Amino acid sequence: MATYEYLCEGCKHQFSLVQRISEHGKKKVTCPKCKGTKVKQQISLFQVKTSRKS
């Protein structure tokens, strides 16, 4: 699972989505605040959650 950062161009709301890498890019992302579809992925740090304990 990876965390992707987005910015809505309509209302300027920044939000994050946690998705499987295989799911990324397959669905249209919508803003959770205004339900707009004009969202851009932002550059963010790479972060992955695993089930293994270190």
Secondary structure, DSSP 8 states (H G I E B T S, - for coil): -EEEEEEETTT--EEEEEE-TTTTTTS----TTT--S-EEE------B--S---
